[in-house]
Amino acid sequence: MECARTEDLEFVLNVASRTPKKVWTLEDIGGQLIICAGYHLVNRINYFITEVEWEDENIEVQYCDKDADIDESTIQKALKGMLDHLMIMARLPIRITSWSFS
């Protein structure tokens, strides 16, 4: 869920306050795209809400190397690869209905 809009961020914060283990954050850390368990504000690009809670807060999925140019196309490709990997690692059914970039 891209949070450029206030109502999107409010939705994520609402879910995070009620069921924090259903929130994941896509972050740009030193040029690398990483999905981290939990709600994180700094370096965030996007959020994901899952149907099943994560069990280990140390789950991270890294996809993009630090020398890659991060643009919309790179992020979309990275998201698909990371989500596929995340579903296998965390055994989570993840369903993304839409995403957008500002």
N, CA, C and O atoms as a MOPAC input file, in Angstrom:
PM7 MOZYME 1SCF
protein

 N      0.84500 1    -1.16200 1     0.00000 1
 C      0.00000 1     0.00000 1     0.00000 1
 C      0.89700 1     1.23400 1     0.00000 1
 O      1.65600 1     1.45300 1     0.94500 1
 N      0.81400 1     2.02100 1    -1.03700 1
 C      1.59000 1     3.24900 1    -1.15700 1
 C      0.91100 1     4.31100 1    -0.30600 1
 O     -0.30700 1     4.48000 1    -0.36900 1
 N      1.69600 1     5.02100 1     0.48600 1
 C      1.10900 1     5.90500 1     1.49500 1
 C      1.35600 1     7.38000 1     1.24000 1
 O      1.60600 1     8.12900 1     2.18400 1
 N      1.29400 1     7.81400 1     0.00000 1
 C      1.39700 1     9.24200 1    -0.27600 1
 C      0.11700 1     9.93800 1     0.16900 1
 O      0.13600 1    11.11700 1     0.52200 1
 N     -0.99000 1     9.20700 1     0.15300 1
 C     -2.26700 1     9.78300 1     0.55800 1
 C     -2.46500 1     9.60400 1     2.06100 1
 O     -2.12200 1     8.56400 1     2.62300 1
 N     -3.01500 1    10.61800 1     2.69400 1
 C     -3.24100 1    10.59900 1     4.13400 1
 C     -4.12200 1     9.43100 1     4.55700 1
 O     -3.84900 1     8.78300 1     5.56700 1
 N     -5.18300 1     9.15600 1     3.78600 1
 C     -6.08900 1     8.06800 1     4.17500 1
 C     -5.41000 1     6.70500 1     4.11700 1
 O     -5.76000 1     5.81800 1     4.89600 1
 N     -4.44400 1     6.51300 1     3.21000 1
 C     -3.70300 1     5.25200 1     3.16100 1
 C     -2.84900 1     5.08400 1     4.41200 1
 O     -2.83300 1     4.01400 1     5.01900 1
 N     -2.14200 1     6.14200 1     4.79300 1
 C     -1.30500 1     6.07700 1     5.99100 1
 C     -2.16500 1     5.86000 1     7.23100 1
 O     -1.78200 1     5.10100 1     8.12000 1
 N     -3.31100 1     6.51100 1     7.30100 1
 C     -4.21800 1     6.30800 1     8.43500 1
 C     -4.67000 1     4.85200 1     8.51300 1
 O     -4.76900 1     4.28800 1     9.60300 1
 N     -4.94500 1     4.24300 1     7.35700 1
 C     -5.34700 1     2.83700 1     7.33200 1
 C     -4.22600 1     1.95000 1     7.87300 1
 O     -4.47300 1     1.07400 1     8.70200 1
 N     -2.99600 1     2.17400 1     7.40600 1
 C     -1.85500 1     1.37600 1     7.86200 1
 C     -1.65500 1     1.55300 1     9.36400 1
 O     -1.44700 1     0.57300 1    10.07800 1
 N     -1.71500 1     2.78400 1     9.84700 1
 C     -1.54100 1     3.04000 1    11.27800 1
 C     -2.64300 1     2.37200 1    12.09900 1
 O     -2.38400 1     1.87300 1    13.19400 1
 N     -3.85400 1     2.36000 1    11.58200 1
 C     -4.96400 1     1.70500 1    12.26900 1
 C     -4.71800 1     0.20100 1    12.37900 1
 O     -4.89800 1    -0.38600 1    13.44600 1
 N     -4.30800 1    -0.41600 1    11.27500 1
 C     -4.00200 1    -1.85300 1    11.30200 1
 C     -2.82600 1    -2.12100 1    12.23300 1
 O     -2.85900 1    -3.07200 1    13.01400 1
 N     -1.78500 1    -1.28900 1    12.15600 1
 C     -0.59300 1    -1.47600 1    12.98900 1
 C     -0.91800 1    -1.36700 1    14.47600 1
 O     -0.30200 1    -2.04700 1    15.29800 1
 N     -1.87500 1    -0.52000 1    14.82500 1
 C     -2.22900 1    -0.37300 1    16.24300 1
 C     -3.06200 1    -1.55600 1    16.74200 1
 O     -2.98400 1    -1.91000 1    17.91900 1
 N     -3.85500 1    -2.16800 1    15.86600 1
 C     -4.71300 1    -3.28900 1    16.26100 1
 C     -4.02200 1    -4.64100 1    16.10000 1
 O     -4.07300 1    -5.48500 1    16.99400 1
 N     -3.37700 1    -4.83700 1    14.95200 1
 C     -2.72700 1    -6.12000 1    14.64800 1
 C     -1.36100 1    -5.84700 1    14.01700 1
 O     -1.19100 1    -6.01800 1    12.81000 1
 N     -0.39100 1    -5.42400 1    14.82500 1
 C      0.91200 1    -5.01000 1    14.28100 1
 C      1.65000 1    -6.09800 1    13.51300 1
 O      2.48400 1    -5.78700 1    12.66200 1
 N      1.36700 1    -7.34800 1    13.78900 1
 C      2.07900 1    -8.43400 1    13.11400 1
 C      1.52600 1    -8.74300 1    11.73000 1
 O      1.95000 1    -9.71200 1    11.09900 1
 N      0.59600 1    -7.94300 1    11.25300 1
 C      0.09300 1    -8.09100 1     9.88500 1
 C      0.67300 1    -7.02200 1     8.96200 1
 O      0.34000 1    -6.97200 1     7.77800 1
 N      1.53500 1    -6.17300 1     9.50200 1
 C      2.10100 1    -5.06300 1     8.73300 1
 C      3.55100 1    -5.36200 1     8.37700 1
 O      4.33100 1    -5.82000 1     9.21200 1
 N      3.89600 1    -5.09400 1     7.12100 1
 C      5.25700 1    -5.21200 1     6.60400 1
 C      5.60600 1    -3.88600 1     5.94600 1
 O      4.72300 1    -3.19100 1     5.44300 1
 N      6.89600 1    -3.52900 1     5.94500 1
 C      7.33400 1    -2.27200 1     5.34600 1
 C      8.38000 1    -2.54400 1     4.27300 1
 O      9.35200 1    -3.26000 1     4.51200 1
 N      8.17800 1    -1.97200 1     3.09300 1
 C      9.19500 1    -1.98400 1     2.04000 1
 C     10.05500 1    -0.75700 1     2.26000 1
 O      9.54900 1     0.36500 1     2.26100 1
 N     11.35900 1    -0.96100 1     2.44900 1
 C     12.27500 1     0.13400 1     2.74300 1
 C     13.40300 1     0.19600 1     1.71900 1
 O     13.79900 1    -0.81400 1     1.13700 1
 N     13.90700 1     1.40800 1     1.51800 1
 C     15.11900 1     1.63300 1     0.73000 1
 C     16.23000 1     1.87000 1     1.73900 1
 O     16.31300 1     2.93700 1     2.34700 1
 N     17.08200 1     0.86600 1     1.91200 1
 C     18.17100 1     0.96800 1     2.88000 1
 C     19.48100 1     0.92100 1     2.11500 1
 O     19.90100 1    -0.14000 1     1.65300 1
 N     20.11800 1     2.05900 1     1.98400 1
 C     21.38600 1     2.14000 1     1.27000 1
 C     21.29500 1     1.69700 1    -0.17100 1
 O     22.24200 1     1.11400 1    -0.69800 1
 N     20.17000 1     1.96300 1    -0.82300 1
 C     19.99800 1     1.57600 1    -2.21500 1
 C     19.49300 1     0.16300 1    -2.41000 1
 O     19.34100 1    -0.28700 1    -3.54500 1
 N     19.23000 1    -0.54500 1    -1.32300 1
 C     18.69100 1    -1.89800 1    -1.41100 1
 C     17.22500 1    -1.87800 1    -1.00300 1
 O     16.85900 1    -1.22300 1    -0.02700 1
 N     16.39000 1    -2.58800 1    -1.74300 1
 C     14.98500 1    -2.71600 1    -1.38800 1
 C     14.82800 1    -3.91500 1    -0.46500 1
 O     15.21600 1    -5.03200 1    -0.80700 1
 N     14.25700 1    -3.67000 1     0.70400 1
 C     14.10200 1    -4.71200 1     1.71000 1
 C     12.69100 1    -4.65400 1     2.27500 1
 O     12.19900 1    -3.57500 1     2.60400 1
 N     12.03700 1    -5.80400 1     2.39200 1
 C     10.76200 1    -5.88200 1     3.10200 1
 C     11.07500 1    -6.35200 1     4.51600 1
 O     11.69900 1    -7.39500 1     4.71500 1
 N     10.63300 1    -5.56600 1     5.49600 1
 C     10.86700 1    -5.86700 1     6.90500 1
 C      9.54100 1    -6.10400 1     7.60900 1
 O      8.53800 1    -5.46300 1     7.29500 1
 N      9.54200 1    -7.02100 1     8.55400 1
 C      8.35200 1    -7.25300 1     9.36000 1
 C      8.09000 1    -6.02800 1    10.22700 1
 O      9.01100 1    -5.48300 1    10.83600 1
 N      6.83300 1    -5.60000 1    10.28200 1
 C      6.44100 1    -4.50200 1    11.15900 1
 C      6.30600 1    -3.16700 1    10.44800 1
 O      6.61900 1    -3.03000 1     9.26500 1
 N      5.83100 1    -2.18700 1    11.20600 1
 C      5.64300 1    -0.82400 1    10.70600 1
 C      6.91600 1    -0.02900 1    10.95700 1
 O      7.39400 1     0.04900 1    12.08900 1
 N      7.46200 1     0.55700 1     9.90300 1
 C      8.64900 1     1.40500 1    10.00300 1
 C      8.36800 1     2.68000 1     9.22100 1
 O      7.81600 1     2.62500 1     8.12200 1
 N      8.73900 1     3.80900 1     9.77000 1
 C      8.47800 1     5.08600 1     9.11400 1
 C      9.67600 1     5.54700 1     8.28500 1
 O      9.51400 1     6.01200 1     7.15700 1
 N     10.87200 1     5.41800 1     8.84400 1
 C     12.08000 1     5.90900 1     8.18000 1
 C     12.40500 1     5.03100 1     6.96900 1
 O     12.35400 1     3.80500 1     7.05600 1
 N     12.73500 1     5.65400 1     5.85700 1
 C     13.13400 1     4.98500 1     4.61100 1
 C     12.02500 1     4.16600 1     3.95800 1
 O     12.30300 1     3.36000 1     3.07100 1
 N     10.80100 1     4.35200 1     4.36800 1
 C      9.71200 1     3.55300 1     3.82800 1
 C      9.39600 1     3.94100 1     2.39300 1
 O      9.49000 1     5.10900 1     2.01700 1
 N      9.02500 1     2.95600 1     1.60500 1
 C      8.53700 1     3.17500 1     0.25000 1
 C      7.06900 1     2.77100 1     0.19300 1
 O      6.25700 1     3.42600 1    -0.46000 1
 N      6.74100 1     1.68300 1     0.88700 1
 C      5.41700 1     1.10700 1     0.77200 1
 C      5.13600 1     0.23700 1     1.98400 1
 O      6.05400 1    -0.11000 1     2.72700 1
 N      3.88200 1    -0.11500 1     2.18800 1
 C      3.48100 1    -1.03200 1     3.25100 1
 C      2.68000 1    -2.17600 1     2.64900 1
 O      2.05600 1    -2.03600 1     1.59700 1
 N      2.71200 1    -3.31100 1     3.34100 1
 C      1.91100 1    -4.46000 1     2.97300 1
 C      1.14300 1    -4.90800 1     4.20800 1
 O      1.68000 1    -4.92800 1     5.31500 1
 N     -0.10200 1    -5.26100 1     4.00700 1
 C     -0.92800 1    -5.81600 1     5.07200 1
 C     -1.22300 1    -7.25800 1     4.67000 1
 O     -1.74900 1    -7.50600 1     3.58500 1
 N     -0.88700 1    -8.20900 1     5.54100 1
 C     -1.11100 1    -9.62000 1     5.23700 1
 C     -2.30200 1   -10.15600 1     6.02300 1
 O     -2.70800 1    -9.57600 1     7.03100 1
 N     -2.84200 1   -11.24700 1     5.55900 1
 C     -3.96300 1   -11.87800 1     6.24500 1
 C     -3.49100 1   -12.66300 1     7.46400 1
 O     -4.22000 1   -12.78400 1     8.44800 1
 N     -2.27700 1   -13.19300 1     7.40100 1
 C     -1.71200 1   -13.98900 1     8.48700 1
 C     -0.59200 1   -13.18900 1     9.14100 1
 O      0.19600 1   -12.54300 1     8.45000 1
 N     -0.51800 1   -13.23000 1    10.46900 1
 C      0.51100 1   -12.48300 1    11.19500 1
 C      1.88100 1   -13.14200 1    11.03600 1
 O      1.99600 1   -14.36400 1    10.94600 1
 N      2.92300 1   -12.29400 1    11.00400 1
 C      4.27700 1   -12.83500 1    11.00700 1
 C      4.59900 1   -13.31000 1    12.42100 1
 O      4.04500 1   -12.80700 1    13.39800 1
 N      5.50100 1   -14.28500 1    12.51700 1
 C      5.86000 1   -14.84700 1    13.81900 1
 C      7.22900 1   -14.39100 1    14.29100 1
 O      7.50400 1   -14.41200 1    15.49100 1
 N      8.08200 1   -13.98300 1    13.38000 1
 C      9.45400 1   -13.60200 1    13.72800 1
 C      9.72400 1   -12.21100 1    13.19300 1
 O      9.71900 1   -11.99700 1    11.98100 1
 N      9.96000 1   -11.26000 1    14.09200 1
 C     10.17600 1    -9.88400 1    13.65700 1
 C     11.49600 1    -9.69500 1    12.91200 1
 O     11.74000 1    -8.62200 1    12.36100 1
 N     12.33600 1   -10.70300 1    12.88500 1
 C     13.62800 1   -10.59100 1    12.21000 1
 C     13.58900 1   -11.03900 1    10.75600 1
 O     14.63800 1   -11.14200 1    10.12000 1
 N     12.40000 1   -11.30800 1    10.21500 1
 C     12.29100 1   -11.69300 1     8.81100 1
 C     12.51300 1   -10.46100 1     7.94200 1
 O     11.84100 1    -9.44300 1     8.10600 1
 N     13.45600 1   -10.56600 1     7.02600 1
 C     13.70400 1    -9.52200 1     6.03200 1
 C     13.91800 1   -10.19900 1     4.69100 1
 O     14.51900 1   -11.27100 1     4.61300 1
 N     13.42900 1    -9.57500 1     3.65000 1
 C     13.65100 1   -10.08200 1     2.30400 1
 C     14.35900 1    -8.99200 1     1.52600 1
 O     13.82600 1    -7.89700 1     1.35200 1
 N     15.57100 1    -9.29400 1     1.05400 1
 C     16.37700 1    -8.32800 1     0.31200 1
 C     16.35400 1    -8.70700 1    -1.15500 1
 O     16.46300 1    -9.88200 1    -1.50400 1
 N     16.21000 1    -7.69800 1    -2.01800 1
 C     16.11800 1    -8.02600 1    -3.43600 1
 C     17.06700 1    -7.23500 1    -4.31500 1
 O     17.74900 1    -7.81800 1    -5.15700 1
 N     17.12900 1    -5.94400 1    -4.14500 1
 C     17.79700 1    -5.07100 1    -5.11000 1
 C     19.16800 1    -4.65200 1    -4.59000 1
 O     19.28200 1    -4.18700 1    -3.45600 1
 N     20.21300 1    -4.81100 1    -5.40600 1
 C     21.53100 1    -4.43000 1    -4.91500 1
 C     21.71200 1    -2.91800 1    -4.90900 1
 O     21.00000 1    -2.18800 1    -5.59800 1
 N     22.67400 1    -2.46600 1    -4.12200 1
 C     22.83400 1    -1.03200 1    -3.87000 1
 C     23.27200 1    -0.23700 1    -5.08800 1
 O     23.15600 1     0.98800 1    -5.08000 1
 N     23.77000 1    -0.88400 1    -6.13200 1
 C     24.20800 1    -0.15200 1    -7.32100 1
 C     23.10900 1     0.01200 1    -8.36500 1
 O     23.30400 1     0.69500 1    -9.37000 1
 N     21.95500 1    -0.60900 1    -8.13200 1
 C     20.86000 1    -0.52500 1    -9.10600 1
 C     20.16100 1     0.82400 1    -9.01300 1
 O     20.04200 1     1.40600 1    -7.93400 1
 N     19.70400 1     1.31000 1   -10.16000 1
 C     18.88000 1     2.51400 1   -10.16800 1
 C     17.49100 1     2.12400 1    -9.69100 1
 O     16.87500 1     1.20800 1   -10.23700 1
 N     17.00000 1     2.81600 1    -8.67400 1
 C     15.67700 1     2.50700 1    -8.15000 1
 C     14.67300 1     3.44300 1    -8.78900 1
 O     14.60800 1     4.62900 1    -8.46600 1
 N     13.88700 1     2.88700 1    -9.70500 1
 C     12.81400 1     3.63900 1   -10.34100 1
 C     11.54800 1     2.79200 1   -10.25700 1
 O     11.56300 1     1.70800 1    -9.67300 1
 N     10.46600 1     3.27700 1   -10.83200 1
 C      9.18500 1     2.56900 1   -10.72100 1
 C      9.26600 1     1.14900 1   -11.26300 1
 O      8.74800 1     0.22100 1   -10.64100 1
 N      9.90700 1     0.96700 1   -12.41000 1
 C     10.02400 1    -0.35500 1   -13.01500 1
 C     10.82100 1    -1.30100 1   -12.11500 1
 O     10.43600 1    -2.45500 1   -11.92900 1
 N     11.92600 1    -0.81300 1   -11.55900 1
 C     12.74500 1    -1.62500 1   -10.66400 1
 C     11.94900 1    -2.03500 1    -9.43800 1
 O     12.01600 1    -3.18500 1    -9.00300 1
 N     11.19500 1    -1.09300 1    -8.88000 1
 C     10.40600 1    -1.38900 1    -7.68700 1
 C      9.34200 1    -2.42900 1    -7.99600 1
 O      9.13800 1    -3.35400 1    -7.20900 1
 N      8.65800 1    -2.29400 1    -9.13200 1
 C      7.61500 1    -3.26400 1    -9.48100 1
 C      8.19400 1    -4.66400 1    -9.65300 1
 O      7.61000 1    -5.63800 1    -9.17800 1
 N      9.34000 1    -4.77400 1   -10.32900 1
 C      9.98300 1    -6.07700 1   -10.50500 1
 C     10.44800 1    -6.62800 1    -9.16000 1
 O     10.28800 1    -7.81400 1    -8.87200 1
 N     11.02300 1    -5.75200 1    -8.34400 1
 C     11.50900 1    -6.17500 1    -7.03100 1
 C     10.36500 1    -6.65200 1    -6.15100 1
 O     10.49500 1    -7.64600 1    -5.43600 1
 N      9.24800 1    -5.94600 1    -6.20400 1
 C      8.09300 1    -6.33500 1    -5.38900 1
 C      7.62600 1    -7.73800 1    -5.72900 1
 O      7.36400 1    -8.53800 1    -4.83100 1
 N      7.51900 1    -8.04400 1    -7.00100 1
 C      7.06100 1    -9.37800 1    -7.38800 1
 C      8.01700 1   -10.44000 1    -6.87100 1
 O      7.58600 1   -11.43500 1    -6.28800 1
 N      9.30900 1   -10.23500 1    -7.08000 1
 C     10.28900 1   -11.20600 1    -6.60900 1
 C     10.30800 1   -11.33600 1    -5.09700 1
 O     10.37900 1   -12.44200 1    -4.56200 1
 N     10.24500 1   -10.20200 1    -4.41000 1
 C     10.27900 1   -10.23800 1    -2.95000 1
 C      9.03400 1   -10.88900 1    -2.37600 1
 O      9.12400 1   -11.67500 1    -1.43300 1
 N      7.87100 1   -10.57000 1    -2.93400 1
 C      6.63700 1   -11.15300 1    -2.41900 1
 C      6.60700 1   -12.65700 1    -2.63800 1
 O      6.17100 1   -13.40000 1    -1.75900 1
 N      7.06400 1   -13.11600 1    -3.79700 1
 C      7.14200 1   -14.55700 1    -4.04000 1
 C      8.04700 1   -15.21600 1    -3.00400 1
 O      7.69900 1   -16.25100 1    -2.43700 1
 N      9.21200 1   -14.61000 1    -2.76000 1
 C     10.16900 1   -15.14100 1    -1.79600 1
 C      9.59800 1   -15.09100 1    -0.37900 1
 O      9.76000 1   -16.03400 1     0.39500 1
 N      8.93700 1   -13.99600 1    -0.05000 1
 C      8.36900 1   -13.82200 1     1.28300 1
 C      7.28700 1   -14.85800 1     1.56400 1
 O      7.20400 1   -15.38400 1     2.67300 1
 N      6.47000 1   -15.14800 1     0.57800 1
 C      5.41500 1   -16.14600 1     0.77300 1
 C      6.01100 1   -17.50900 1     1.08600 1
 O      5.44800 1   -18.26900 1     1.87400 1
 N      7.14500 1   -17.82300 1     0.47500 1
 C      7.80200 1   -19.10400 1     0.72100 1
 C      8.46600 1   -19.10300 1     2.09500 1
 O      8.29300 1   -20.04700 1     2.86600 1
 N      9.22900 1   -18.04300 1     2.40800 1
 C      9.96200 1   -17.97500 1     3.67500 1
 C      9.04400 1   -17.94000 1     4.88800 1
 O      9.22800 1   -18.69200 1     5.84500 1
 N      8.06000 1   -17.06200 1     4.83500 1
 C      7.21800 1   -16.83600 1     6.00500 1
 C      5.94800 1   -17.66700 1     5.97700 1
 O      5.16500 1   -17.64900 1     6.92600 1
 N      5.74400 1   -18.39700 1     4.88100 1
 C      4.52500 1   -19.18600 1     4.71300 1
 C      3.28900 1   -18.31400 1     4.89200 1
 O      2.32800 1   -18.70200 1     5.55600 1
 N      3.33000 1   -17.13900 1     4.29300 1
 C      2.22300 1   -16.19300 1     4.40900 1
 C      1.46100 1   -16.09300 1     3.10000 1
 O      2.06900 1   -15.94000 1     2.04000 1
 N      0.14400 1   -16.17600 1     3.16000 1
 C     -0.63700 1   -15.90100 1     1.95100 1
 C     -0.72800 1   -14.39700 1     1.75400 1
 O     -1.42600 1   -13.71600 1     2.50600 1
 N     -0.04300 1   -13.87700 1     0.76900 1
 C     -0.03400 1   -12.43800 1     0.52800 1
 C     -0.82300 1   -12.16000 1    -0.73500 1
 O     -0.58700 1   -12.76600 1    -1.78000 1
 N     -1.74600 1   -11.25000 1    -0.62600 1
 C     -2.54100 1   -10.86800 1    -1.78400 1
 C     -2.48400 1    -9.35500 1    -1.89700 1
 O     -2.94600 1    -8.64400 1    -1.00400 1
 N     -1.92600 1    -8.86600 1    -2.97700 1
 C     -1.86500 1    -7.43500 1    -3.23700 1
 C     -2.94700 1    -7.13200 1    -4.26400 1
 O     -2.92900 1    -7.66900 1    -5.37100 1
 N     -3.87600 1    -6.28200 1    -3.90000 1
 C     -4.96500 1    -5.97200 1    -4.81900 1
 C     -4.60000 1    -4.83000 1    -5.75100 1
 O     -5.08200 1    -4.77500 1    -6.88300 1
 N     -3.76000 1    -3.92500 1    -5.29200 1
 C     -3.31800 1    -2.82800 1    -6.16000 1
 C     -2.12200 1    -2.14900 1    -5.51700 1
 O     -1.89900 1    -2.26000 1    -4.31200 1
 N     -1.36500 1    -1.45100 1    -6.33200 1
 C     -0.32000 1    -0.58000 1    -5.81100 1
 C     -0.15500 1     0.57100 1    -6.76500 1
 O     -0.49600 1     0.48400 1    -7.94500 1
 N      0.36900 1     1.64000 1    -6.23800 1
 C      0.60200 1     2.81600 1    -7.07700 1
 C      1.83100 1     3.53200 1    -6.56400 1
 O      2.23200 1     3.36100 1    -5.41200 1
 N      2.42000 1     4.33000 1    -7.42500 1
 C      3.61100 1     5.08600 1    -7.07300 1
 C      3.36100 1     6.54000 1    -7.41100 1
 O      2.76500 1     6.85600 1    -8.44100 1
 N      3.81700 1     7.41700 1    -6.54300 1
 C      3.62400 1     8.84500 1    -6.82800 1
 C      4.87400 1     9.44100 1    -7.43200 1
 O      4.90300 1    10.63300 1    -7.73900 1

